[in-house]
Amino acid sequence: MSDIHGFTQLSFKPFDNSTTIWIEGERILKNIKHNYGRGEFVVMPGDSASYSGLSNARIASKLGGNLPHYDAIYQAGVNCHSSTKALFNSAGFDALLPTVGDHELEGNEGSVPAYRQAYVHGFFRDGQKSGPYLFNTPVAGAPARPVDTISSFAYRFRNVVIISVDAYKLVGNGDTNYFDREQVFGGEGAITCDVSGDHLAWFENVLKSAGLDSTIKYIFVEAHVPAIQPVRKVNCSGQFMDGADKSEFWKLMNQYQVDIYFAGEGE
């Protein structure tokens, strides 16, 4: 369930069950749950909301105009993501498993840290800046979270492991656009779509540990960007993973026989 984009209005009317998005969202989700099985968790590969095109000043204004822009961005994101989780819970889905998309990060050129912090605190910490992180339970003995990114996680539901991957890597300190013309990486502002270093090592550790556990039958992975081409797309940027099917990320999924890769960006 990706590229919804419409939950943004909850940024400015949090937990308001009289809004159109809440009423319609709850109706659709309850219909899905009733007609298509019990559905005890939902995989949501990014872009549940969209801050692309919303200026910092506009966000601050819609929150009353009293907050500095950075604080307004953070508060809007926390409002939106914690309300989105509550909406899914109200429809009977106790476990919402999202992954971050470019539009939760301000759009393709987003590099303001407040957007990612708000995403994490809204979805995974119930709107709190500190305290317990929702997905902390080790999976088949492997850590549920990597050390170098704040929104990737692994989760086990019975005999299924779901790995949510934050594919957005800030290049440098975020003040310069990145584009490797030779390899055709980047071209989306200061961020690029990449899983590498300690993040990739964590990913492989979860895959390997899950594969060695005889009680785990399926492994699902989700990230917002597709990893292979072509992708049918409408009204989206067509972002994809650096290296595509030659990336270490894709090679590891093949090596450890991932059953399904869920991606967005192709609505």
Phi, psi and omega in degrees: 000087187239168172056042177286318177065339193276352183281002182304324184296341176290347175298330187247351174222067186294140176058024182267102183280009175262355180285154180300317183295325178290312183298310181290320179298315180296320179298313181295316182294320178294324177295317178299313182296321183287320189264343186235041178091172186293326175052081186272349172215159180235129173266127184229093187280053166097161179060044172290332176228169180218120175255005177294128181090351176264111180291157177303319180295321179294317178299314179299319181296318182290344176260015175108346175081007184261348184263143169302154187304315182299316180293325179293318177301313180298312183295320178299316180295316178298316178304311185295308189286324177290326177290322178299316178298318179296323178297314178297320177299320182294335179271000175103007177261105186284331182242111175255121186245088183268165165227152187283139175247173182294329184283340170286343182256022176094356184115186189296339181251017185292130177218011179281117185302334183300328180295315181288321177299317179295322178300312181294311184291327179288312182280323193248349180229022177052039176082007181259146180282341179217178180107187185298139176267136188301318184252087183238350184285124179305148180247113182053035179088351180268146178302140182284345182223146175280172183266342189250008176218147189258003181230354173286149178199162173238145185218139177248131173235106183054246183258021181240136172248130177243126178247117178262123188245123172280104187269004185261115183249125177282127181267123182066218180263009173086007184260003181225136176294142182248129175205112176266098185292330182292316181264354182059050174254149177078219185083011182236045181083219184272358180249155173223165184260104192204140172235113186207177176059220181299328179297314179294321179297319176298315180302313179295322180299318178295315179300314181295315181296319178295322179293333180275350182269112185292345180273355178260124185258326185230145174234121177247144175233141175227141169209161186288328188261141173297156180248349178226157179246159002276162176233128174286129185219147175220129176055042175213168186281342183075027176302150172210167185294135175305130179088345178048232183284357174262000180287152177298327177302310181291321180299321179294321178296322175292316183300318184261014170056054173298136185281316181217137170249116179264127179228164175246215172071012181229030184291000000 
